[in-house]
């Protein structure tokens, strides 16, 4: 049964806001990751001088953006929420093959479960609620729950590429 015009318009607006938020979070986080990894944005001719505080800030910003993008909480505005929206409302999308795209992206996202679990553990034990186990040596949390820069970049790229696929009819 097709949606009413008003309901369809509301769903389109909700999805557009969700996707735009995630695109902004992705862009900011990926930019911080590239600065942290390379000392500059890709394509910049000369890296600026970085001190350890600036380097740490870039790392934390990249890590926190990725944590937000992959937050498993049911109320979180995350990539998982976008996938669930797409799974529940495939009729809103312009691409006739959107069902296969959603299924493929869901499978790929689930393949990142170990990395996403480590990100959540780092969030819980280091950023949100410092765990007393790590107070004396906070860097140990990154040993106990490893997240490599390359793995972060791979997950960022997957999310960024996937966000480009989800366009609702009429989007440019």
VEXZAMI-812499 format. One line per 8 residues: number of its first residue (from 1); for each residue x, z, y of C-alpha. Coordinates in Angstrom, 1 decimal, decimal comma. Each point is the difference from the previous one (the first is absolute). Example, Ala and Ser with C-alpha at 12.3 -4.5 7.8 and 13.67 -1.06 7.14 Angstrom:
1	12,3:7,8:-4,5 | 1,4:-0,7:3,4
! end
This chain:
1	0,0:0,0:0,0 | 1,6:-1,0:3,3 | 0,7:2,6:2,7 | -2,1:0,0:3,1 | 1,6:-1,6:3,1 | 0,5:3,4:1,7 | 1,5:1,7:-3,1 | 2,4:-3,0:-0,5
9	1,0:0,2:3,7 | 0,6:3,8:-0,3 | 2,1:-0,5:-3,2 | 2,0:-2,8:1,7 | 0,7:2,3:3,0 | 1,0:2,9:-2,2 | 2,4:-2,2:-2,0 | 1,5:-1,5:3,1
17	0,8:3,4:1,4 | 1,5:1,2:-3,3 | 2,2:-3,1:-0,4 | 1,2:0,0:3,6 | 0,9:3,7:-0,3 | 1,9:-0,7:-3,2 | 1,8:-3,0:1,5 | 1,2:2,2:2,9
25	1,2:2,7:-2,3 | 1,7:-2,5:-2,2 | 1,7:-1,7:3,0 | 1,3:3,2:1,5 | 1,2:1,4:-3,3 | 1,7:-3,1:-1,2 | 1,7:-0,4:3,4 | 1,3:3,6:-0,3
33	1,2:-0,7:-3,5 | 1,9:-3,1:1,1 | 1,6:1,9:2,9 | 1,0:2,8:-2,4 | 1,4:-2,4:-2,6 | 1,7:-2,5:2,3 | 0,6:1,9:3,2 | -2,1:-2,5:1,9
41	-3,1:-2,2:-0,3 | 0,6:-3,1:-2,1 | 1,3:-2,8:2,2 | 1,5:2,3:2,7 | 3,5:-1,1:0,7 | 1,7:3,4:0,3 | -1,2:3,3:-1,4 | -0,3:2,7:2,7
49	2,1:3,1:-0,4 | -1,9:2,5:-2,2 | 0,6:3,7:-0,2 | -1,0:2,0:-3,0 | -3,2:1,3:1,7 | -1,2:-3,5:0,8 | 0,8:-1,2:-3,5 | -2,0:3,0:-1,5
57	-2,9:-0,7:2,3 | -0,1:-3,7:-1,1 | 0,1:1,2:-3,7 | -2,7:2,6:0,5 | -2,3:-2,5:1,9 | 0,4:-2,6:-2,8 | -0,6:2,5:-2,7 | -3,1:1,5:1,7
65	-1,6:-3,4:0,7 | 0,5:-0,9:-3,7 | -1,5:3,3:-1,0 | -3,0:-0,6:2,2 | -0,5:-3,5:-1,3 | 0,0:1,2:-3,6 | -1,8:3,3:0,4 | -2,2:0,6:-3,1
73	-2,4:2,4:1,7 | -3,6:-1,4:-0,2 | -0,5:0,4:3,8 | 3,4:-1,5:0,9 | 0,1:-3,2:2,0 | 2,4:-1,7:-2,4 | 0,7:-3,3:-1,8 | -1,9:1,4:-3,0
81	-3,1:0,4:2,2 | 0,4:-3,6:1,1 | 0,1:-1,1:-3,7 | -3,0:2,1:-0,9 | -1,9:-1,5:3,0 | 0,9:-3,5:-1,2 | -0,9:0,8:-3,6 | -3,4:1,3:1,2
89	-0,8:-2,9:2,4 | 1,7:-3,2:-1,2 | -2,8:-2,1:1,5 | 1,3:0,8:3,5 | 3,2:-2,0:-0,5 | 0,6:-3,7:0,9 | 2,2:-0,7:-3,1 | -2,1:-1,1:-2,9
97	2,6:1,4:-2,4 | 0,1:3,4:1,6 | -1,0:1,7:-3,3 | 3,2:-1,1:-1,7 | 2,1:0,9:3,0 | -1,5:3,5:0,2 | 0,6:0,5:-3,8 | 3,6:-1,2:0,3
105	0,7:2,2:3,0 | -1,6:3,0:-1,7 | 2,2:-0,5:-3,0 | 3,1:-0,3:2,1 | -0,9:3,0:2,1 | -0,5:2,1:-3,2 | 3,4:-1,1:-1,2 | 1,5:1,8:2,9
113	-1,6:3,3:-1,2 | 3,3:1,8:-0,8 | 1,3:-0,9:3,5 | -3,2:1,1:1,7 | 0,0:3,3:-2,0 | 3,5:0,6:1,3 | -1,0:-0,7:3,5 | -2,9:2,4:-0,3
121	2,3:2,7:-1,4 | 2,4:-0,5:2,9 | -2,9:0,2:2,4 | -1,3:3,2:-1,6 | 3,3:1,8:-0,5 | 2,0:-1,2:3,0 | -2,1:-1,3:2,9 | -3,4:1,8:-0,3
129	0,7:3,3:-1,7 | 3,7:0,7:-0,4 | 0,5:1,3:-3,5 | 2,1:3,2:-0,3 | 1,9:-1,6:-2,8 | 1,4:-2,5:2,5 | 0,5:2,2:3,1 | 3,7:0,6:-0,7
137	0,7:-3,7:-0,8 | -2,8:-2,2:1,3 | 1,8:-3,2:-1,0 | -0,5:1,0:-3,7 | -3,7:-1,0:0,2 | 1,3:-3,6:0,3 | 2,1:0,5:-3,1 | -2,9:1,5:-2,0
145	-2,4:-2,6:1,2 | 2,1:-3,1:0,6 | -1,2:-2,8:2,3 | 2,7:-2,6:0,7 | 0,1:-2,1:3,2 | -0,4:-3,1:-2,2 | -3,1:1,4:-1,7 | -1,4:0,9:3,4
153	0,6:-3,5:1,3 | -1,6:-1,6:-3,1 | -3,1:2,1:0,3 | -0,2:-0,7:3,8 | 0,3:-3,7:-0,7 | -2,7:0,1:-2,6 | -2,4:1,8:2,3 | 0,8:-2,3:2,9
161	-0,4:-3,1:-2,0 | -3,3:1,3:-1,5 | -1,4:0,9:3,4 | 0,4:-3,6:1,1 | -2,2:-1,2:-2,9 | -3,0:2,1:0,9 | -1,9:-1,9:2,7 | -3,7:0,2:0,4
169	-2,0:-3,2:0,7 | 0,4:-0,9:3,6 | 3,4:1,7:0,4 | 2,8:-2,0:1,4
! end
